[in-house]
Amino acid sequence: MILAAGRGERLRPFTDHTPKPLLPLAGKPLIVWHIEALVAAGIRDIVVNHAWLGGQIEAALGDGGAFGARIVYSPEGDEALETGGGIHHALPLLGDAPFLVVNGDVCTDYDFSRLPARPGGLAHLLLVANPAHHPAGDFFLAGGRVMDEGAPAGATRLTFSGIGLYSPRLFDGCESGRFPLAPLLRRAMARGRVSGECYGGCWVDVGTPERRDEAERLLWQLVRHRK
């Protein structure tokens, strides 16, 4: 699943008339970079949620055939359901097996084929070094387990990349509506049910015009490297 429902307030005016996932970066929309990376990793069945200007996303991507994918959509109406609510809303499209979720507004060269087939519990998170705009980080990683509290001495917080593998059971007991994902993850962490890994490669949260420029430089470097 690619999360594409955000309004992109910090990227205005770019996002006033274009949904954030369709902003062009290094010659193609950011969401297309994700779709191509997923297909290259053998992941072809993709769910895309949307809210703000979602019709543009469906018009641009269609059924995914142009990218070698099969895309279905999870519309959320005029107001996005946040990460937790958006995933929960899409569960009927995602099936009973663990599924990968990628924030549509991150840029990375991570190889999705490296992810485990199943999470070590209810979720498996990809963490990265804390960027300058988020120096405090989100969670600890020790012994392959992700923790919010109770980490061993010397452990440092890392930042959640917005890329995770989830079991549908993570959402057991949730009701439809708008809610964040983090509280569900923290409850699972407290039970030792969240595994994780740290990625040291390229990753940018495309949340501001400055970080959008940084992501574009990264992607152009990837293009030149592949040539």
N, C-alpha and C positions, 0 to 999 in steps of 0.2 A: 504494500500500500504506500502511495506517495501522498503526503499531507500537503494539500494545495489550497486550503480554505482561508488562509490568513489575509487580512486586509492590507498589511504592509504599510502601516501608518508612518513609520520612520523613513520610508523610501518615497514618500510623497515629494514632489508631484509626479514622479515616474509612475506610481501606481494609481493615480486618479482615474486613468482611462485604460490601464492595462493591468491585469492581475499579476501579482509578483512572480508566480512561476513562469510566466511568459516573457519576462524581461529578457532581452537579448544579452547574451554573454559569449564573447568570442565566436560570434557568427550564428548562434542558435539559442533558442530559449533555454533557461536554466533547467526546466523540467525535462527537456529532451535529453540533456546530458545524463540525467538520472535514468531515464528509460533506456537509453543506449547501454549504459553501464549494467543495468539489471539484465537486459537481454544477453549481453556478452557473458554474464555469469550464469546463464541458463534459466533465468527467471523471466517468463513471458506472460504469465497471467497477472495482471496489475489492476489494482483498484485505485482510483484517484478521487479524493473528496474535493468539493469546492463549495464556495459561497459567493464571495465578492466577484462579480463579473464572470461567474462560472461558465456561462454560455460560451465565452471566448475560449476557455480551455477546451471544452468539448469540440468546438469548431476547429481548433488548431490541431488537436491530437486524433480526433475521430475514433475509430475502433482500434487504433494502434497498429493496424496492418502495415502502414508505411514504415514502421520501425521494427517489424518482426515480432510485435507484441499483440496481446489481446487485452484491451483496456475496457473496463466497465467503470461507471461513475456512481459516486455516492453524494448526491446533492444535499446541502444542508440549509437551503433557503437563504434568506437575507442576512442572517446572523450566524457566524461560525459557532460550532459546538465545543470549541477548544479541543485539545489533543485527545483527552480521555473520552469525551463525549463523541467526537468525530469517529474514533476507532470503534467505539461501542455501537454507534449507529450503522457502521459498515460491516459488523460481524456477520450478518446473513450472507454477504458477498464473499467473505474471507474463508468460510468453511470451518472444519473442526480441527485441522492440523495447525501447528505453530506457523506464524506468518511474520514476514519482515515488514517493518515500517520505516520509512525514510522521510525526514522533514524536507519538504520541497524547497526550503530556502537555505540549505547548506550546500556548499561546494566542496567536493573531495575527490581524491583519486583512489579511494579505498576500493579494493577488489571484493565485491559482495560474495564471490564464491568462497572466500575464506571463512565466512560465518559458519558455525556449527549447524547441523540439520535441525537440532532441537535445542532450546535453552536449557541451562542447568537448573531447572526448577520452573518458575513461571515467566522468567524473562532473562534475556542475555543482552547486555548493553555494550555499545562501543563508546569508550571514553577517550578523551584527548587531553593534551596539556592545556592548562588554563590560558586562554587568550587574554590580551591586554584589557579588553572591555569586560572581562569576567574573571578577575584575579582570584576570587575566593573559591571558585570551583563549585561542584555539586555533590559528589559522592567520593568515598574512599574505595580503593581496589586493593585487595590483599588475598593472596592465595586463590586467585580466580573468582573470588566472591566480591560483590559490590555491596557496600555498607553505607548507611547514613550516619550511624553512631557505633561506638564500640570498636573502632579500628585499632589495630596494634600500634604501639609506640613507633614513631618515625614515619608513619603513613601520611601521605599528603593527599589533599583533595584534588580530584580531576574534574573535568567538565564533560557532561553528557553531550555527545555529538549530535543527538537527534536521530541516531540510527539504532534500532533495536529489534530483537527477535522476541516475539511474545506468544505465550500460550493463550488461547481463548479463555482459559480458566482464570486468568488474571482479572477478568471482568465479571466473574461470578458475583451475583448480588447487586450489580450496578443497575440503576434505572436510567431510562432514556432521558436525554437532556444535555445540558451544557455543564461539563466538569473537566478539571485538569487531570493529567495522567500521573503527576508526581506523587500524590498521596497514595495511589494504588501501588506504585513502585516501592515507596517507603514502607508500607505495610508488609509487602512481600520480602523486602530486605530484612526487616525485623525478624522474620521467620527463616532467614537463611535461604531464600528461594530465588535469589537473583545472581546470576553469574555475569562475568564481563571480561573485557580485554581492553588494553590501551593501544591506540593506534598512533604511531609517531610520524605518519606521512602528512600529506597536505590536507588541510581542512579549514574552511572559512564559513562563518555564519554570515550570510548575506543579508544583514539587517539594517544597514545604513548605506548611503551613497558611497562613503569612503570604503566600506568593506565590499561593496559591489565592485568597485574599481580593483581592489585587491584580488577578488575572485576572478575577474576577467584576466588579470595578469597571469594568475595561476593556470587558467584554462588555455591561454595562448601558449604558455610554456609546454603544457601537455601536448598540444597540437604539433608544435615544432619537434618535440621529442619523438612523437609517433611517426613523423615523416622521416 
